[in-house]
Amino acid sequence: MASFTKHQIIMEISLKSISLITAVVLTGLSAGLFYAWSVSVIPGTRKVIDGTYLETMKSINRAILNPAFYLIFMGSFALLVIVTIQQYNVRPTFWLLLGATLTYLFGTLGVTIYGNVPLNDALEALNLEEMLASELPEFRLFYEQKWNRLHTIRTIFSVLSFVLSVLAIFSYSNQNNL
């Protein structure tokens, strides 16, 4: 069995701590983004006419696909996986992180990839200028109700993932006397 120096052990704990804190921050930013959207963008877009709503959502869907969003959205999951593996032998921190990781995977990533993204793709494929005025309210109703319902689900799961990861930090710090 390898013998570790005190310095190596401290470095390993420090790297694990930094990874864990970064995972929690990214997960919190993701949850915050979805929550802020729920309490600001959704109520605001409910007040605009159908064509404006659909054009606005198209524009937002294009704009959000940027490196900062991907860092938060995908980085949360990637780091949650890493810190869960790092804490494999540290109970209950491991179980809290596993819960946070699975919650984020299925409730946030899964709902987004298999729910919101296909709706966004369907909206992107529409030529709004060629649609009849009578078709706009019908598509908006279909899109908006389904998209907002899925968004609520992913918001709840991203917040739950964040809470579990925060609890993991408390568990980790208690076990390591930090």
Secondary structure, 3 states (H helix, E strand, C coil): CCCCCHHHHHHHHHHHHHHHHHHHHHHHHHHHHHHHHHHHHHHHHCCCCHHHHHHHHHHHHHHCCCHHHHHHHHHHHHHHHHHHHHCCCCCCHHHHHHHHHHHHHHHHHHHHHHHHHHHHHHHHHCCHHHCCCCHHHHHHHHHHHHHHHHHHHHHHHHHHHHHHHHHHHHHHHHHCCC
